[in-house]
Amino acid sequence: MLKNIAKLVVFSLLLWLPHAQAAIAISSARVWPALEYTRLTLESAKPIRYELFSIRNPDRLVIDLKDVETNGPLNELVSKIRSDDPYIKSVRVARFKPGIARLVFDLKSQVKPQLFNLLPVAKYNHRLVLDIYPAIPLDPMMALLQEEPASRTMESAPTISPLSQETDSKKSTIASTPTTPQPIIRSNKSTVRLRPEMSTRPLIIAIDAGHGGEDSGAKGYNDTYEKNVTLAIARKLKELMDETPGMHGVLIREGDYFISLNGRVQKARQVRADLFISIHADAFVKPHARGSSVFALSERGATSASARWLAKKENEADLIGGVNLAVKDPYLARTLLDLSQTATINDSMKLAKHVLGEMGNINTLHGNSVQQAGFAVLKSPDIPSILIETAFISNPSEELRLNDKDYQEKMARAILSGIKSYFAKNPALSKPLLVQNKLTST
């Protein structure tokens, strides 16, 4: 009897004891450094509870991870911090006390961190994400000024145009005398009169390399990642644009890191872009699908089932890449609610047709007409925007072409030719001379 009572007492006590938590193992630690911000991701089978605080003199960030093992992947984080990281000098990993793993980040400057959890999606499990932003946000317009030579700023830009096209190895020119208030652009297709303000500022084209960072995009048969192909073509397109008088390309994504769909739109508007070009490489469940396509935004639904499917897939980039939903962005509400933009969509369609026609000269077209769907990245209310699927990365032969530098250059040249053809028939509207204003205020 006494033994039974003793067993009952022990059992009752065990019911009152707190259940021991199994330590969470980090399965992968990744770091994505970039000038705009550095992202650090810890992946695990279960969500991680955490506490974040900062220390000054010197500047440090401290993260306490609750019930997390200090295992191999977590310890390897130390070697993954690069010397050229804009914000992190180094990181230390240690067991702070029972049940607490501590990360200490030595910083290069004052920062504004964001720490949040992401639910499992696509190929990823639970993720704890640390985004380290500069304390003073970067100004894309000032970055453009620093990149742009003084001779090509809006204040001193020569009276030239990117709209002229070569004919018989001779380039068209624009008369720029005081007696010519409206410069004439001659090309092998048409003659266009530009508004006077177009002779005093370069055209700014936002070039958006799709995907990046945690969001690798589609994957080819030979393990080619879409994010790498799109960045290679975007860089080549910018290089060609910067060689074109009166035109300047701005890369939305300059390296391998994630930018939200709204962030891409926002950056284009901050630099007062005249056009927005989003570059992608399509994929399908069957490898025989092939060809290039161009898409514009639709306010009234997709023009085809395939366009609707593609828009849904591309719009999931924020879920895969990882957006901090706790941050309320008033710009997002303004942009996505301001869809009374029929004129902008009409201009986007015109641009898309010109680009699609040029792309047909270097690759099979998946469709002979421009398609439309609700792509979130095309929702700028005042910038003509198109999304280009350069080829099917899921098609083995097209995957090889996408990796070929000659083809990448041909694709970039085709896109540029389409843009020039568009501007030859649709002169850009006046934009505020923000660069000049910046110069006079600094």
Secondary structure by P-SEA (a helix, b strand, c coil): caaaaaaaaaaaaaaacccccccccccbbbbbbcccbbbbbbbccbbbbbbbbbbccccbbbbbbccccccccccccccccccccccccccccccccccbbbbbbbcccbbbbbbbcccccccccbbbbbbbbccccccaaaaaaaaccccccccccccccccccccccbbbbbbbcccccbbbbbcccbbbbbccccccbbbbbbbbbccccccccccccccccaaaaaaaaaaaaaaaaaacccbbbbbcccccccccaaaaaaaaaaacccbbbbbbbbbcccccbbbbbbbbbbccccccaaaaaaaaaaaacccccccccccccaaaaaaaaccccaaaaaaaaaaaaaaaaaaaaccccccccccccccccccccccbbbbbcccccccaaaaaaaacaaaaaaaaaaaaaaaaaaaaccccccccaaaaaaaaac
